[in-house]
């Protein structure tokens, strides 16, 4: 009798592959990592593990908190690598395995979007009502995961765009290659924001349909943030100058995730901390109003002192 096509996936998930992969990612992507290889080779290892579609398949089939922790760790790790290393990194000096941190960062929400199509879960508000009950349950789970992913991804994306656009104007030789890759990466970030609009619209409609006003409002603000990011594509893409649709514009629109009960949530939108083994074990401390941000009121807990300070800068920019 042939084995089911997904038997390997079930075995990997039940054996603890997701938390193992998350812990490996956090260790290898951390600036404090002491593994005895060059930083770019460590980055290549991480990026090879976190390809968007494969990550989304794991997230769909894993236990929900483990899946959410892995996806948020992947967003933070790839954003940190995109800020710290060149546009492309190569595995162990060979030419066969080249990875772009910005590309892998962009692929994470795109991979989740692919899961909606592949699982027949719909991509706009007209699809949700026709799904059978078991599909609606799977759709709801993927939407919660998407909420957590986008709430962390959107502000980090907005922060990465100015650097990508600056590198897109690089000079000749090796710098020109970096510039070309950065231009492609900047365009991909903007297109991903645009591509999320229908799916986030589905989420808003689903929340409205079940009478969840808080979640509907949260998705409405995520929809506005996606639209604001996507609007940058119409202002010249990677070459856009003054009208950048960057941090302050998106900051003003961004909500917390629709459901923060799945994971502890650092309220610094630019948090890329990889301390500890998992996002699920994040230790949060209320900032007590010390971040100095307008409208903060000391309500949002952060995971470390650096995030308290950065959160204040975010509120000031907004």
C-alpha positions, 0 to 999 in steps of 0.5 A: 500500500503506497504511503500518503504523500504527506506522511513525511511532513506529518512525521517531521511535525510530530517529531518537533521539526518546527521548534527545532528549525526555529531554534536553529534559525534564531541561533544562526541568524543572531549577531551574537552567534559564535558558529565558526563560519563567516557571517555571510555563510551563516546567513546563506544557511538560514536563508536556505532553510526559510524559503517562503513556500516550504515555510508556508507548507510547514506552518500550515501543517504544524501546531498553531503556536509552533507555526506562528513562532516559526513564521515570526522568527523567519520574518525577524531573522531575514529582515535582520540579515537584509540589513546586515549583509550584502544583497546576495550571499553564497553558501560556502564560497560556491556559486551553486547556492545564492540567496538574497535576504530581501528576496527570502524576506519578501517570499514569507507572506507570499508563501502564505498567500500561495497556501490560500490558493493551493488549499482552495481557501479563496482570495477575496471576500466573495469566496469565504461563504462558499467554503465547507466547515472544515475549510473555513476552520483551516482558512481561519487558522491561516488568517490568524497566521497571516495577521501575525506575519503581516503585523511584523512584516509590514513595518520591517518592510517599510524600514528596508525600502529606503536602503534598498532604493539607495542601493539601487543607485549603486555605481559600477562593477560589484556595486552595480550588481548589488544595486541591481539586486536591490532594485529588484528587491525593492520592487518585490517588496512593493508588489507583495504589499499590493498582492496582499490587498485582496487577501487582507480584504478577505480577512476583513470580510470574514471578521465582519461576517462573524461579527468580530468588530475588533478583528475587522478594524484591525484587518481594515488598518492592515488593508490600509497599510498594504495599500499605502505600501503598494502605492509606492509602486506607482511613484517610480518603484525602486527609483522613487524619491520624495514620495517614498511611502515609508516608515511614518506613513505605514506606522500611522496605519499599523494595528497590533495583530488580530489575535495576540493570544497565539504568541507573546507580542513585543510592541516595538514594530521594528523588533528583530530580537532573536534572544531565546529559543522561541518567540513563544517564550518571549519575556515581555516587560511593560515600558511604563511610558518610558519610550516617550512615544506619543500615544504610547501611554505605557500600554505596550510591553516590549521584549528588551530595553533596545525595543523600548527605545526603538518603539519611542522612535517609531511613535515619534516618526509616526 
